[in-house]
Amino acid sequence: MCSHQPPCPTADSPQHRGAMIVSAHPEQGWSLLCNGTIVFDDTGELLPDGQVVSPYRNPAALVVAV
């Protein structure tokens, strides 16, 4: 899919989120990468094969001060 030089990481690569954005929709909270991955603002992903990657959370960010 990628025509960039050097080519972007493929969707099955561990570095797949490093691919270039080809279509950004910040008002809807998602972007399409040139490797076919859809990334969401909440860090979730939808891979080209239909696999869903759940959002990841930083445990330190979830600590609420009382």
PDBQT receptor file of N, H, CA, C and O in Angstrom, charges set to zero:
ATOM      1  N   MET A   1       0.802  -1.197   0.000  1.00  0.00    +0.000 N 
ATOM      2  CA  MET A   1       0.000   0.000   0.000  1.00  0.00    +0.000 C 
ATOM      3  C   MET A   1       0.849   1.267   0.000  1.00  0.00    +0.000 C 
ATOM      4  O   MET A   1       0.474   2.261  -0.622  1.00  0.00    +0.000 OA
ATOM      5  N   CYS A   2       1.975   1.242   0.683  1.00  0.00    +0.000 N 
ATOM      6  H   CYS A   2       2.279   0.434   1.187  1.00  0.00    +0.000 HD
ATOM      7  CA  CYS A   2       2.777   2.436   0.882  1.00  0.00    +0.000 C 
ATOM      8  C   CYS A   2       3.644   2.719  -0.332  1.00  0.00    +0.000 C 
ATOM      9  O   CYS A   2       4.340   1.834  -0.830  1.00  0.00    +0.000 OA
ATOM     10  N   SER A   3       3.597   3.954  -0.804  1.00  0.00    +0.000 N 
ATOM     11  H   SER A   3       3.031   4.673  -0.400  1.00  0.00    +0.000 HD
ATOM     12  CA  SER A   3       4.449   4.350  -1.927  1.00  0.00    +0.000 C 
ATOM     13  C   SER A   3       5.541   5.318  -1.475  1.00  0.00    +0.000 C 
ATOM     14  O   SER A   3       6.253   5.874  -2.311  1.00  0.00    +0.000 OA
ATOM     15  N   HIS A   4       5.683   5.525  -0.170  1.00  0.00    +0.000 N 
ATOM     16  H   HIS A   4       5.105   5.073   0.510  1.00  0.00    +0.000 HD
ATOM     17  CA  HIS A   4       6.691   6.438   0.362  1.00  0.00    +0.000 C 
ATOM     18  C   HIS A   4       8.072   5.787   0.329  1.00  0.00    +0.000 C 
ATOM     19  O   HIS A   4       8.195   4.562   0.355  1.00  0.00    +0.000 OA
ATOM     20  N   GLN A   5       9.101   6.617   0.272  1.00  0.00    +0.000 N 
ATOM     21  H   GLN A   5       9.002   7.612   0.250  1.00  0.00    +0.000 HD
ATOM     22  CA  GLN A   5      10.471   6.120   0.336  1.00  0.00    +0.000 C 
ATOM     23  C   GLN A   5      11.177   6.769   1.515  1.00  0.00    +0.000 C 
ATOM     24  O   GLN A   5      11.232   7.998   1.554  1.00  0.00    +0.000 OA
ATOM     25  N   PRO A   6      11.706   6.056   2.453  1.00  0.00    +0.000 N 
ATOM     26  CA  PRO A   6      11.612   4.603   2.591  1.00  0.00    +0.000 C 
ATOM     27  C   PRO A   6      10.176   4.207   2.941  1.00  0.00    +0.000 C 
ATOM     28  O   PRO A   6       9.424   5.014   3.486  1.00  0.00    +0.000 OA
ATOM     29  N   PRO A   7       9.801   2.972   2.631  1.00  0.00    +0.000 N 
ATOM     30  CA  PRO A   7       8.427   2.541   2.881  1.00  0.00    +0.000 C 
ATOM     31  C   PRO A   7       8.090   2.548   4.365  1.00  0.00    +0.000 C 
ATOM     32  O   PRO A   7       8.941   2.307   5.221  1.00  0.00    +0.000 OA
ATOM     33  N   CYS A   8       6.835   2.828   4.640  1.00  0.00    +0.000 N 
ATOM     34  H   CYS A   8       6.143   3.024   3.945  1.00  0.00    +0.000 HD
ATOM     35  CA  CYS A   8       6.341   2.814   6.021  1.00  0.00    +0.000 C 
ATOM     36  C   CYS A   8       6.266   1.379   6.538  1.00  0.00    +0.000 C 
ATOM     37  O   CYS A   8       6.215   0.436   5.748  1.00  0.00    +0.000 OA
ATOM     38  N   PRO A   9       6.258   1.210   7.867  1.00  0.00    +0.000 N 
ATOM     39  CA  PRO A   9       6.114  -0.136   8.426  1.00  0.00    +0.000 C 
ATOM     40  C   PRO A   9       4.779  -0.760   8.007  1.00  0.00    +0.000 C 
ATOM     41  O   PRO A   9       3.767  -0.067   7.905  1.00  0.00    +0.000 OA
ATOM     42  N   THR A  10       4.787  -2.040   7.773  1.00  0.00    +0.000 N 
ATOM     43  H   THR A  10       5.609  -2.604   7.856  1.00  0.00    +0.000 HD
ATOM     44  CA  THR A  10       3.555  -2.737   7.414  1.00  0.00    +0.000 C 
ATOM     45  C   THR A  10       2.644  -2.855   8.635  1.00  0.00    +0.000 C 
ATOM     46  O   THR A  10       3.081  -2.651   9.768  1.00  0.00    +0.000 OA
ATOM     47  N   ALA A  11       1.386  -3.182   8.394  1.00  0.00    +0.000 N 
ATOM     48  H   ALA A  11       1.032  -3.348   7.474  1.00  0.00    +0.000 HD
ATOM     49  CA  ALA A  11       0.404  -3.273   9.472  1.00  0.00    +0.000 C 
ATOM     50  C   ALA A  11       0.734  -4.377  10.470  1.00  0.00    +0.000 C 
ATOM     51  O   ALA A  11       0.313  -4.300  11.625  1.00  0.00    +0.000 OA
ATOM     52  N   ASP A  12       1.481  -5.410  10.052  1.00  0.00    +0.000 N 
ATOM     53  H   ASP A  12       1.823  -5.472   9.115  1.00  0.00    +0.000 HD
ATOM     54  CA  ASP A  12       1.828  -6.495  10.973  1.00  0.00    +0.000 C 
ATOM     55  C   ASP A  12       3.184  -6.287  11.652  1.00  0.00    +0.000 C 
ATOM     56  O   ASP A  12       3.655  -7.157  12.386  1.00  0.00    +0.000 OA
ATOM     57  N   SER A  13       3.800  -5.144  11.409  1.00  0.00    +0.000 N 
ATOM     58  H   SER A  13       3.418  -4.438  10.813  1.00  0.00    +0.000 HD
ATOM     59  CA  SER A  13       5.080  -4.814  12.039  1.00  0.00    +0.000 C 
ATOM     60  C   SER A  13       4.846  -4.244  13.443  1.00  0.00    +0.000 C 
ATOM     61  O   SER A  13       3.845  -3.562  13.662  1.00  0.00    +0.000 OA
ATOM     62  N   PRO A  14       5.746  -4.509  14.396  1.00  0.00    +0.000 N 
ATOM     63  CA  PRO A  14       5.604  -3.912  15.726  1.00  0.00    +0.000 C 
ATOM     64  C   PRO A  14       5.618  -2.380  15.692  1.00  0.00    +0.000 C 
ATOM     65  O   PRO A  14       5.095  -1.745  16.608  1.00  0.00    +0.000 OA
ATOM     66  N   GLN A  15       6.195  -1.785  14.671  1.00  0.00    +0.000 N 
ATOM     67  H   GLN A  15       6.620  -2.300  13.927  1.00  0.00    +0.000 HD
ATOM     68  CA  GLN A  15       6.266  -0.331  14.549  1.00  0.00    +0.000 C 
ATOM     69  C   GLN A  15       5.183   0.231  13.623  1.00  0.00    +0.000 C 
ATOM     70  O   GLN A  15       5.343   1.325  13.081  1.00  0.00    +0.000 OA
ATOM     71  N   HIS A  16       4.082  -0.508  13.436  1.00  0.00    +0.000 N 
ATOM     72  H   HIS A  16       3.952  -1.396  13.876  1.00  0.00    +0.000 HD
ATOM     73  CA  HIS A  16       3.069  -0.128  12.451  1.00  0.00    +0.000 C 
ATOM     74  C   HIS A  16       2.453   1.260  12.685  1.00  0.00    +0.000 C 
ATOM     75  O   HIS A  16       1.982   1.883  11.734  1.00  0.00    +0.000 OA
ATOM     76  N   ARG A  17       2.448   1.749  13.916  1.00  0.00    +0.000 N 
ATOM     77  H   ARG A  17       2.830   1.243  14.689  1.00  0.00    +0.000 HD
ATOM     78  CA  ARG A  17       1.887   3.081  14.184  1.00  0.00    +0.000 C 
ATOM     79  C   ARG A  17       2.785   4.196  13.657  1.00  0.00    +0.000 C 
ATOM     80  O   ARG A  17       2.385   5.360  13.664  1.00  0.00    +0.000 OA
ATOM     81  N   GLY A  18       3.974   3.864  13.207  1.00  0.00    +0.000 N 
ATOM     82  H   GLY A  18       4.299   2.918  13.202  1.00  0.00    +0.000 HD
ATOM     83  CA  GLY A  18       4.886   4.848  12.650  1.00  0.00    +0.000 C 
ATOM     84  C   GLY A  18       4.621   5.170  11.184  1.00  0.00    +0.000 C 
ATOM     85  O   GLY A  18       5.321   5.994  10.596  1.00  0.00    +0.000 OA
ATOM     86  N   ALA A  19       3.623   4.533  10.591  1.00  0.00    +0.000 N 
ATOM     87  H   ALA A  19       3.054   3.863  11.069  1.00  0.00    +0.000 HD
ATOM     88  CA  ALA A  19       3.285   4.803   9.196  1.00  0.00    +0.000 C 
ATOM     89  C   ALA A  19       2.697   6.209   9.055  1.00  0.00    +0.000 C 
ATOM     90  O   ALA A  19       2.176   6.772  10.017  1.00  0.00    +0.000 OA
ATOM     91  N   MET A  20       2.786   6.759   7.862  1.00  0.00    +0.000 N 
ATOM     92  H   MET A  20       3.210   6.301   7.080  1.00  0.00    +0.000 HD
ATOM     93  CA  MET A  20       2.283   8.107   7.600  1.00  0.00    +0.000 C 
ATOM     94  C   MET A  20       0.762   8.138   7.594  1.00  0.00    +0.000 C 
ATOM     95  O   MET A  20       0.109   7.187   7.163  1.00  0.00    +0.000 OA
ATOM     96  N   ILE A  21       0.212   9.236   8.074  1.00  0.00    +0.000 N 
ATOM     97  H   ILE A  21       0.742  10.009   8.423  1.00  0.00    +0.000 HD
ATOM     98  CA  ILE A  21      -1.236   9.448   8.044  1.00  0.00    +0.000 C 
ATOM     99  C   ILE A  21      -1.619   9.866   6.626  1.00  0.00    +0.000 C 
ATOM    100  O   ILE A  21      -1.036  10.794   6.065  1.00  0.00    +0.000 OA
ATOM    101  N   VAL A  22      -2.606   9.174   6.051  1.00  0.00    +0.000 N 
ATOM    102  H   VAL A  22      -3.080   8.421   6.506  1.00  0.00    +0.000 HD
ATOM    103  CA  VAL A  22      -3.079   9.532   4.717  1.00  0.00    +0.000 C 
ATOM    104  C   VAL A  22      -4.438  10.223   4.772  1.00  0.00    +0.000 C 
ATOM    105  O   VAL A  22      -4.832  10.900   3.823  1.00  0.00    +0.000 OA
ATOM    106  N   SER A  23      -5.150  10.053   5.880  1.00  0.00    +0.000 N 
ATOM    107  H   SER A  23      -4.830   9.503   6.651  1.00  0.00    +0.000 HD
ATOM    108  CA  SER A  23      -6.440  10.706   6.047  1.00  0.00    +0.000 C 
ATOM    109  C   SER A  23      -6.691  10.906   7.543  1.00  0.00    +0.000 C 
ATOM    110  O   SER A  23      -6.825   9.940   8.294  1.00  0.00    +0.000 OA
ATOM    111  N   ALA A  24      -6.754  12.162   7.961  1.00  0.00    +0.000 N 
ATOM    112  H   ALA A  24      -6.646  12.947   7.351  1.00  0.00    +0.000 HD
ATOM    113  CA  ALA A  24      -6.957  12.474   9.376  1.00  0.00    +0.000 C 
ATOM    114  C   ALA A  24      -8.371  13.021   9.588  1.00  0.00    +0.000 C 
ATOM    115  O   ALA A  24      -8.862  13.844   8.815  1.00  0.00    +0.000 OA
ATOM    116  N   HIS A  25      -8.999  12.545  10.639  1.00  0.00    +0.000 N 
ATOM    117  H   HIS A  25      -8.600  11.876  11.266  1.00  0.00    +0.000 HD
ATOM    118  CA  HIS A  25     -10.344  13.000  10.997  1.00  0.00    +0.000 C 
ATOM    119  C   HIS A  25     -10.386  13.292  12.494  1.00  0.00    +0.000 C 
ATOM    120  O   HIS A  25     -11.052  12.579  13.245  1.00  0.00    +0.000 OA
ATOM    121  N   PRO A  26      -9.678  14.340  12.937  1.00  0.00    +0.000 N 
ATOM    122  CA  PRO A  26      -9.610  14.629  14.377  1.00  0.00    +0.000 C 
ATOM    123  C   PRO A  26     -10.977  14.948  14.990  1.00  0.00    +0.000 C 
ATOM    124  O   PRO A  26     -11.203  14.703  16.176  1.00  0.00    +0.000 OA
ATOM    125  N   GLU A  27     -11.876  15.490  14.186  1.00  0.00    +0.000 N 
ATOM    126  H   GLU A  27     -11.693  15.689  13.223  1.00  0.00    +0.000 HD
ATOM    127  CA  GLU A  27     -13.220  15.787  14.692  1.00  0.00    +0.000 C 
ATOM    128  C   GLU A  27     -13.994  14.520  15.025  1.00  0.00    +0.000 C 
ATOM    129  O   GLU A  27     -14.943  14.551  15.809  1.00  0.00    +0.000 OA
ATOM    130  N   GLN A  28     -13.584  13.398  14.422  1.00  0.00    +0.000 N 
ATOM    131  H   GLN A  28     -12.813  13.373  13.785  1.00  0.00    +0.000 HD
ATOM    132  CA  GLN A  28     -14.213  12.108  14.692  1.00  0.00    +0.000 C 
ATOM    133  C   GLN A  28     -13.329  11.206  15.538  1.00  0.00    +0.000 C 
ATOM    134  O   GLN A  28     -13.765  10.140  15.972  1.00  0.00    +0.000 OA
ATOM    135  N   GLY A  29     -12.093  11.622  15.777  1.00  0.00    +0.000 N 
ATOM    136  H   GLY A  29     -11.738  12.488  15.425  1.00  0.00    +0.000 HD
ATOM    137  CA  GLY A  29     -11.211  10.881  16.667  1.00  0.00    +0.000 C 
ATOM    138  C   GLY A  29     -10.452   9.722  16.043  1.00  0.00    +0.000 C 
ATOM    139  O   GLY A  29     -10.080   8.786  16.751  1.00  0.00    +0.000 OA
ATOM    140  N   TRP A  30     -10.207   9.758  14.717  1.00  0.00    +0.000 N 
ATOM    141  H   TRP A  30     -10.509  10.519  14.142  1.00  0.00    +0.000 HD
ATOM    142  CA  TRP A  30      -9.458   8.663  14.104  1.00  0.00    +0.000 C 
ATOM    143  C   TRP A  30      -8.650   9.161  12.915  1.00  0.00    +0.000 C 
ATOM    144  O   TRP A  30      -8.911  10.229  12.361  1.00  0.00    +0.000 OA
ATOM    145  N   SER A  31      -7.657   8.351  12.536  1.00  0.00    +0.000 N 
ATOM    146  H   SER A  31      -7.445   7.483  12.986  1.00  0.00    +0.000 HD
ATOM    147  CA  SER A  31      -6.824   8.618  11.365  1.00  0.00    +0.000 C 
ATOM    148  C   SER A  31      -6.529   7.305  10.654  1.00  0.00    +0.000 C 
ATOM    149  O   SER A  31      -6.422   6.254  11.286  1.00  0.00    +0.000 OA
ATOM    150  N   LEU A  32      -6.398   7.377   9.329  1.00  0.00    +0.000 N 
ATOM    151  H   LEU A  32      -6.484   8.231   8.815  1.00  0.00    +0.000 HD
ATOM    152  CA  LEU A  32      -6.034   6.226   8.513  1.00  0.00    +0.000 C 
ATOM    153  C   LEU A  32      -4.563   6.342   8.163  1.00  0.00    +0.000 C 
ATOM    154  O   LEU A  32      -4.117   7.367   7.648  1.00  0.00    +0.000 OA
ATOM    155  N   LEU A  33      -3.812   5.290   8.444  1.00  0.00    +0.000 N 
ATOM    156  H   LEU A  33      -4.174   4.457   8.863  1.00  0.00    +0.000 HD
ATOM    157  CA  LEU A  33      -2.387   5.248   8.096  1.00  0.00    +0.000 C 
ATOM    158  C   LEU A  33      -2.217   4.602   6.726  1.00  0.00    +0.000 C 
ATOM    159  O   LEU A  33      -3.094   3.870   6.268  1.00  0.00    +0.000 OA
ATOM    160  N   CYS A  34      -1.092   4.871   6.074  1.00  0.00    +0.000 N 
ATOM    161  H   CYS A  34      -0.379   5.465   6.445  1.00  0.00    +0.000 HD
ATOM    162  CA  CYS A  34      -0.885   4.355   4.713  1.00  0.00    +0.000 C 
ATOM    163  C   CYS A  34      -0.754   2.829   4.675  1.00  0.00    +0.000 C 
ATOM    164  O   CYS A  34      -0.840   2.239   3.598  1.00  0.00    +0.000 OA
ATOM    165  N   ASN A  35      -0.550   2.184   5.816  1.00  0.00    +0.000 N 
ATOM    166  H   ASN A  35      -0.480   2.664   6.691  1.00  0.00    +0.000 HD
ATOM    167  CA  ASN A  35      -0.486   0.726   5.838  1.00  0.00    +0.000 C 
ATOM    168  C   ASN A  35      -1.863   0.099   6.064  1.00  0.00    +0.000 C 
ATOM    169  O   ASN A  35      -1.976  -1.115   6.235  1.00  0.00    +0.000 OA
ATOM    170  N   GLY A  36      -2.910   0.933   6.064  1.00  0.00    +0.000 N 
ATOM    171  H   GLY A  36      -2.818   1.919   5.925  1.00  0.00    +0.000 HD
ATOM    172  CA  GLY A  36      -4.274   0.426   6.199  1.00  0.00    +0.000 C 
ATOM    173  C   GLY A  36      -4.789   0.371   7.621  1.00  0.00    +0.000 C 
ATOM    174  O   GLY A  36      -5.945   0.005   7.832  1.00  0.00    +0.000 OA
ATOM    175  N   THR A  37      -3.983   0.718   8.597  1.00  0.00    +0.000 N 
ATOM    176  H   THR A  37      -3.043   1.015   8.426  1.00  0.00    +0.000 HD
ATOM    177  CA  THR A  37      -4.389   0.713   9.994  1.00  0.00    +0.000 C 
ATOM    178  C   THR A  37      -5.179   1.976  10.306  1.00  0.00    +0.000 C 
ATOM    179  O   THR A  37      -4.801   3.069   9.885  1.00  0.00    +0.000 OA
ATOM    180  N   ILE A  38      -6.270   1.829  11.038  1.00  0.00    +0.000 N 
ATOM    181  H   ILE A  38      -6.577   0.941  11.380  1.00  0.00    +0.000 HD
ATOM    182  CA  ILE A  38      -7.015   2.969  11.552  1.00  0.00    +0.000 C 
ATOM    183  C   ILE A  38      -6.647   3.113  13.018  1.00  0.00    +0.000 C 
ATOM    184  O   ILE A  38      -6.797   2.172  13.797  1.00  0.00    +0.000 OA
ATOM    185  N   VAL A  39      -6.169   4.281  13.393  1.00  0.00    +0.000 N 
ATOM    186  H   VAL A  39      -6.047   5.046  12.760  1.00  0.00    +0.000 HD
ATOM    187  CA  VAL A  39      -5.806   4.541  14.784  1.00  0.00    +0.000 C 
ATOM    188  C   VAL A  39      -6.801   5.540  15.360  1.00  0.00    +0.000 C 
ATOM    189  O   VAL A  39      -7.206   6.495  14.697  1.00  0.00    +0.000 OA
ATOM    190  N   PHE A  40      -7.184   5.296  16.605  1.00  0.00    +0.000 N 
ATOM    191  H   PHE A  40      -6.856   4.520  17.143  1.00  0.00    +0.000 HD
ATOM    192  CA  PHE A  40      -8.157   6.130  17.288  1.00  0.00    +0.000 C 
ATOM    193  C   PHE A  40      -7.474   6.966  18.357  1.00  0.00    +0.000 C 
ATOM    194  O   PHE A  40      -6.428   6.582  18.881  1.00  0.00    +0.000 OA
ATOM    195  N   ASP A  41      -8.066   8.109  18.679  1.00  0.00    +0.000 N 
ATOM    196  H   ASP A  41      -8.916   8.421  18.254  1.00  0.00    +0.000 HD
ATOM    197  CA  ASP A  41      -7.493   9.010  19.672  1.00  0.00    +0.000 C 
ATOM    198  C   ASP A  41      -7.340   8.361  21.045  1.00  0.00    +0.000 C 
ATOM    199  O   ASP A  41      -6.489   8.779  21.831  1.00  0.00    +0.000 OA
ATOM    200  N   ASP A  42      -8.142   7.356  21.343  1.00  0.00    +0.000 N 
ATOM    201  H   ASP A  42      -8.834   7.017  20.706  1.00  0.00    +0.000 HD
ATOM    202  CA  ASP A  42      -8.041   6.682  22.645  1.00  0.00    +0.000 C 
ATOM    203  C   ASP A  42      -6.972   5.594  22.656  1.00  0.00    +0.000 C 
ATOM    204  O   ASP A  42      -6.883   4.828  23.615  1.00  0.00    +0.000 OA
ATOM    205  N   THR A  43      -6.160   5.517  21.601  1.00  0.00    +0.000 N 
ATOM    206  H   THR A  43      -6.232   6.139  20.821  1.00  0.00    +0.000 HD
ATOM    207  CA  THR A  43      -5.056   4.579  21.379  1.00  0.00    +0.000 C 
ATOM    208  C   THR A  43      -5.506   3.209  20.886  1.00  0.00    +0.000 C 
ATOM    209  O   THR A  43      -4.668   2.322  20.725  1.00  0.00    +0.000 OA
ATOM    210  N   GLY A  44      -6.782   3.009  20.644  1.00  0.00    +0.000 N 
ATOM    211  H   GLY A  44      -7.463   3.730  20.775  1.00  0.00    +0.000 HD
ATOM    212  CA  GLY A  44      -7.248   1.765  20.036  1.00  0.00    +0.000 C 
ATOM    213  C   GLY A  44      -6.901   1.749  18.551  1.00  0.00    +0.000 C 
ATOM    214  O   GLY A  44      -6.568   2.782  17.970  1.00  0.00    +0.000 OA
ATOM    215  N   GLU A  45      -6.983   0.570  17.946  1.00  0.00    +0.000 N 
ATOM    216  H   GLU A  45      -7.254  -0.269  18.418  1.00  0.00    +0.000 HD
ATOM    217  CA  GLU A  45      -6.632   0.420  16.534  1.00  0.00    +0.000 C 
ATOM    218  C   GLU A  45      -7.544  -0.594  15.862  1.00  0.00    +0.000 C 
ATOM    219  O   GLU A  45      -8.066  -1.506  16.505  1.00  0.00    +0.000 OA
ATOM    220  N   LEU A  46      -7.724  -0.423  14.580  1.00  0.00    +0.000 N 
ATOM    221  H   LEU A  46      -7.301   0.317  14.058  1.00  0.00    +0.000 HD
ATOM    222  CA  LEU A  46      -8.389  -1.403  13.735  1.00  0.00    +0.000 C 
ATOM    223  C   LEU A  46      -7.418  -1.721  12.608  1.00  0.00    +0.000 C 
ATOM    224  O   LEU A  46      -7.089  -0.859  11.792  1.00  0.00    +0.000 OA
ATOM    225  N   LEU A  47      -6.964  -2.970  12.574  1.00  0.00    +0.000 N 
ATOM    226  H   LEU A  47      -7.231  -3.670  13.237  1.00  0.00    +0.000 HD
ATOM    227  CA  LEU A  47      -5.982  -3.393  11.579  1.00  0.00    +0.000 C 
ATOM    228  C   LEU A  47      -6.681  -3.753  10.271  1.00  0.00    +0.000 C 
ATOM    229  O   LEU A  47      -7.875  -4.053  10.280  1.00  0.00    +0.000 OA
ATOM    230  N   PRO A  48      -5.970  -3.731   9.157  1.00  0.00    +0.000 N 
ATOM    231  CA  PRO A  48      -6.582  -4.010   7.853  1.00  0.00    +0.000 C 
ATOM    232  C   PRO A  48      -7.262  -5.373   7.758  1.00  0.00    +0.000 C 
ATOM    233  O   PRO A  48      -8.194  -5.541   6.971  1.00  0.00    +0.000 OA
ATOM    234  N   ASP A  49      -6.813  -6.344   8.546  1.00  0.00    +0.000 N 
ATOM    235  H   ASP A  49      -6.056  -6.207   9.186  1.00  0.00    +0.000 HD
ATOM    236  CA  ASP A  49      -7.426  -7.673   8.503  1.00  0.00    +0.000 C 
ATOM    237  C   ASP A  49      -8.677  -7.766   9.383  1.00  0.00    +0.000 C 
ATOM    238  O   ASP A  49      -9.265  -8.840   9.508  1.00  0.00    +0.000 OA
ATOM    239  N   GLY A  50      -9.086  -6.647   9.994  1.00  0.00    +0.000 N 
ATOM    240  H   GLY A  50      -8.608  -5.774   9.893  1.00  0.00    +0.000 HD
ATOM    241  CA  GLY A  50     -10.277  -6.616  10.835  1.00  0.00    +0.000 C 
ATOM    242  C   GLY A  50     -10.001  -6.830  12.307  1.00  0.00    +0.000 C 
ATOM    243  O   GLY A  50     -10.910  -6.719  13.130  1.00  0.00    +0.000 OA
ATOM    244  N   GLN A  51      -8.764  -7.134  12.650  1.00  0.00    +0.000 N 
ATOM    245  H   GLN A  51      -8.026  -7.224  11.981  1.00  0.00    +0.000 HD
ATOM    246  CA  GLN A  51      -8.402  -7.356  14.053  1.00  0.00    +0.000 C 
ATOM    247  C   GLN A  51      -8.495  -6.041  14.817  1.00  0.00    +0.000 C 
ATOM    248  O   GLN A  51      -8.062  -4.998  14.327  1.00  0.00    +0.000 OA
ATOM    249  N   VAL A  52      -9.063  -6.096  16.021  1.00  0.00    +0.000 N 
ATOM    250  H   VAL A  52      -9.414  -6.943  16.419  1.00  0.00    +0.000 HD
ATOM    251  CA  VAL A  52      -9.208  -4.929  16.881  1.00  0.00    +0.000 C 
ATOM    252  C   VAL A  52      -8.113  -4.956  17.942  1.00  0.00    +0.000 C 
ATOM    253  O   VAL A  52      -7.892  -5.981  18.586  1.00  0.00    +0.000 OA
ATOM    254  N   VAL A  53      -7.429  -3.828  18.121  1.00  0.00    +0.000 N 
ATOM    255  H   VAL A  53      -7.608  -2.995  17.597  1.00  0.00    +0.000 HD
ATOM    256  CA  VAL A  53      -6.430  -3.684  19.174  1.00  0.00    +0.000 C 
ATOM    257  C   VAL A  53      -7.032  -2.737  20.204  1.00  0.00    +0.000 C 
ATOM    258  O   VAL A  53      -7.306  -1.574  19.908  1.00  0.00    +0.000 OA
ATOM    259  N   SER A  54      -7.234  -3.242  21.410  1.00  0.00    +0.000 N 
ATOM    260  H   SER A  54      -7.011  -4.187  21.652  1.00  0.00    +0.000 HD
ATOM    261  CA  SER A  54      -7.848  -2.438  22.467  1.00  0.00    +0.000 C 
ATOM    262  C   SER A  54      -6.958  -1.277  22.861  1.00  0.00    +0.000 C 
ATOM    263  O   SER A  54      -5.736  -1.359  22.745  1.00  0.00    +0.000 OA
ATOM    264  N   PRO A  55      -7.569  -0.190  23.329  1.00  0.00    +0.000 N 
ATOM    265  CA  PRO A  55      -6.765   0.934  23.812  1.00  0.00    +0.000 C 
ATOM    266  C   PRO A  55      -5.868   0.505  24.957  1.00  0.00    +0.000 C 
ATOM    267  O   PRO A  55      -6.241  -0.354  25.755  1.00  0.00    +0.000 OA
ATOM    268  N   TYR A  56      -4.706   1.092  25.038  1.00  0.00    +0.000 N 
ATOM    269  H   TYR A  56      -4.403   1.790  24.390  1.00  0.00    +0.000 HD
ATOM    270  CA  TYR A  56      -3.830   0.798  26.158  1.00  0.00    +0.000 C 
ATOM    271  C   TYR A  56      -3.875   1.980  27.110  1.00  0.00    +0.000 C 
ATOM    272  O   TYR A  56      -4.043   3.126  26.693  1.00  0.00    +0.000 OA
ATOM    273  N   ARG A  57      -3.724   1.692  28.375  1.00  0.00    +0.000 N 
ATOM    274  H   ARG A  57      -3.588   0.762  28.714  1.00  0.00    +0.000 HD
ATOM    275  CA  ARG A  57      -3.783   2.719  29.397  1.00  0.00    +0.000 C 
ATOM    276  C   ARG A  57      -2.488   2.725  30.176  1.00  0.00    +0.000 C 
ATOM    277  O   ARG A  57      -1.927   1.670  30.473  1.00  0.00    +0.000 OA
ATOM    278  N   ASN A  58      -2.020   3.892  30.501  1.00  0.00    +0.000 N 
ATOM    279  H   ASN A  58      -2.476   4.749  30.261  1.00  0.00    +0.000 HD
ATOM    280  CA  ASN A  58      -0.840   4.057  31.352  1.00  0.00    +0.000 C 
ATOM    281  C   ASN A  58      -1.336   3.991  32.802  1.00  0.00    +0.000 C 
ATOM    282  O   ASN A  58      -2.061   4.886  33.237  1.00  0.00    +0.000 OA
ATOM    283  N   PRO A  59      -0.961   2.947  33.559  1.00  0.00    +0.000 N 
ATOM    284  CA  PRO A  59      -1.468   2.820  34.942  1.00  0.00    +0.000 C 
ATOM    285  C   PRO A  59      -1.203   4.056  35.786  1.00  0.00    +0.000 C 
ATOM    286  O   PRO A  59      -2.022   4.398  36.638  1.00  0.00    +0.000 OA
ATOM    287  N   ALA A  60      -0.096   4.726  35.575  1.00  0.00    +0.000 N 
ATOM    288  H   ALA A  60       0.570   4.448  34.883  1.00  0.00    +0.000 HD
ATOM    289  CA  ALA A  60       0.209   5.915  36.366  1.00  0.00    +0.000 C 
ATOM    290  C   ALA A  60      -0.786   7.042  36.071  1.00  0.00    +0.000 C 
ATOM    291  O   ALA A  60      -1.073   7.864  36.940  1.00  0.00    +0.000 OA
ATOM    292  N   ALA A  61      -1.304   7.075  34.850  1.00  0.00    +0.000 N 
ATOM    293  H   ALA A  61      -1.070   6.407  34.144  1.00  0.00    +0.000 HD
ATOM    294  CA  ALA A  61      -2.254   8.116  34.472  1.00  0.00    +0.000 C 
ATOM    295  C   ALA A  61      -3.624   7.884  35.083  1.00  0.00    +0.000 C 
ATOM    296  O   ALA A  61      -4.446   8.799  35.133  1.00  0.00    +0.000 OA
ATOM    297  N   LEU A  62      -3.875   6.669  35.546  1.00  0.00    +0.000 N 
ATOM    298  H   LEU A  62      -3.207   5.926  35.505  1.00  0.00    +0.000 HD
ATOM    299  CA  LEU A  62      -5.187   6.356  36.111  1.00  0.00    +0.000 C 
ATOM    300  C   LEU A  62      -5.282   6.661  37.605  1.00  0.00    +0.000 C 
ATOM    301  O   LEU A  62      -6.369   6.583  38.178  1.00  0.00    +0.000 OA
ATOM    302  N   VAL A  63      -4.185   7.001  38.233  1.00  0.00    +0.000 N 
ATOM    303  H   VAL A  63      -3.302   7.065  37.767  1.00  0.00    +0.000 HD
ATOM    304  CA  VAL A  63      -4.187   7.303  39.653  1.00  0.00    +0.000 C 
ATOM    305  C   VAL A  63      -4.873   8.644  39.860  1.00  0.00    +0.000 C 
ATOM    306  O   VAL A  63      -4.503   9.648  39.253  1.00  0.00    +0.000 OA
ATOM    307  N   VAL A  64      -5.876   8.642  40.724  1.00  0.00    +0.000 N 
ATOM    308  H   VAL A  64      -6.177   7.826  41.217  1.00  0.00    +0.000 HD
ATOM    309  CA  VAL A  64      -6.634   9.848  40.987  1.00  0.00    +0.000 C 
ATOM    310  C   VAL A  64      -6.244  10.385  42.354  1.00  0.00    +0.000 C 
ATOM    311  O   VAL A  64      -6.311   9.670  43.353  1.00  0.00    +0.000 OA
ATOM    312  N   ALA A  65      -5.837  11.641  42.393  1.00  0.00    +0.000 N 
ATOM    313  H   ALA A  65      -5.783  12.222  41.581  1.00  0.00    +0.000 HD
ATOM    314  CA  ALA A  65      -5.472  12.270  43.672  1.00  0.00    +0.000 C 
ATOM    315  C   ALA A  65      -6.737  12.586  44.442  1.00  0.00    +0.000 C 
ATOM    316  O   ALA A  65      -7.712  13.086  43.881  1.00  0.00    +0.000 OA
ATOM    317  N   VAL A  66      -6.713  12.289  45.741  1.00  0.00    +0.000 N 
ATOM    318  H   VAL A  66      -5.921  11.884  46.197  1.00  0.00    +0.000 HD
ATOM    319  CA  VAL A  66      -7.883  12.557  46.589  1.00  0.00    +0.000 C 
ATOM    320  C   VAL A  66      -7.578  13.693  47.524  1.00  0.00    +0.000 C 
ATOM    321  O   VAL A  66      -8.430  14.078  48.325  1.00  0.00    +0.000 OA
TER     322      VAL A  66
